[in-house]
Amino acid sequence: MSIKKNLLEIKSSLPENVTLVAVSKTKPVSDLMEAYEAGQRIFGENKIQEMAEKFEQMPKDIEWHMIGHVQTNKVKFMASFVRLVHGVDSLKLLEEINKQALKNNRVIDCLLQIHIAEEETKFGLNETELNDLLQSEIFKKLQNIKITGLMGMATFTDNQEQIKKEFLHLKSIFNSLAPTQKSENCNLKTLSMGMSGDYQLAIDCGSTMVRIGSSIFGTR
Ligand SMILES: *Cc1c(COP(=O)(O)O)cnc(C)c1O
């Protein structure tokens, strides 16, 4: 079982409009390099420190995506290079990302994470919180972040009907907001949903970005 083979197989199965984020958390740089050499340029990590270390060691044409929960006090360690932050779920975090992006003289793309799963433990905004955030005066003034889409994680279950219901719910939120929320710092184009176990279903439900780890790099 090779990383290259896994990667190419998955890539060839994805529709053209779906972006693959290779989730490389916990894996050594040598594994990431194998994927890089097979053409992969987008990598997702869930710990800022680990992502920063890999960024230092790897070629500079890689897009680094932060897919995990972000602690406000760690934003500064990724602000100079991170390409997309998937898990933004509070205005406070968005303000910190904006502040650190400004220090680095750049605009950082972000996805708002929406809570679609049944589990209490999964992070994310509910619809009221999402609307409050987008309508807030503070948000409207942030010039060094851009909301480019939404992200969600389905419940960890074998029940395909439930997963499908949750993905379709996120897709419907996306569809209703995308045309109405266009502004200088908000233009919803990306819908990040789907992992190794459920990405085909996610694509059927409208995903445009899948985050795949174990099916490429093996179990963690
Ligand atoms: C780990 C992780 C993934 C990838 O999970 P796999 O099941 O290994 O594909 C996707 N999204 C997030 C947010 C993750 O933390």
The ligand as a Tripos MOL2 file, in Angstrom:
@<TRIPOS>MOLECULE
LIG
   15    15     1     0     0
SMALL
NO_CHARGES

@<TRIPOS>ATOM
      1 C1         -8.3420   14.1710   10.9530 C.3       1 LIG1
      2 C2         -9.3230   15.0170   10.2560 C.ar      1 LIG1
      3 C3         -9.7540   14.7020    8.9490 C.ar      1 LIG1
      4 C4         -9.2990   13.4770    8.1850 C.3       1 LIG1
      5 O1         -9.7990   12.3180    8.7540 O.3       1 LIG1
      6 P1         -9.6280   10.8900    8.0220 P.3       1 LIG1
      7 O2        -10.7340   10.0880    8.5570 O.co2     1 LIG1
      8 O3         -8.2830   10.3860    8.4350 O.co2     1 LIG1
      9 O4         -9.7120   11.1050    6.5660 O.co2     1 LIG1
     10 C5        -10.6590   15.5730    8.3490 C.ar      1 LIG1
     11 N1        -11.1020   16.6800    8.9690 N.ar      1 LIG1
     12 C6        -10.7000   17.0020   10.2070 C.ar      1 LIG1
     13 C7        -11.2440   18.2350   10.8260 C.3       1 LIG1
     14 C8         -9.8100   16.1830   10.9000 C.ar      1 LIG1
     15 O5         -9.4310   16.5190   12.1400 O.3       1 LIG1
@<TRIPOS>BOND
     1     1     2 1
     2     2     3 ar
     3     2    14 ar
     4     3     4 1
     5     3    10 ar
     6     4     5 1
     7     5     6 1
     8     6     7 2
     9     6     8 1
    10     6     9 1
    11    10    11 ar
    12    11    12 ar
    13    12    13 1
    14    12    14 ar
    15    14    15 1
@<TRIPOS>SUBSTRUCTURE
     1 LIG1         1 GROUP 0 **** ****
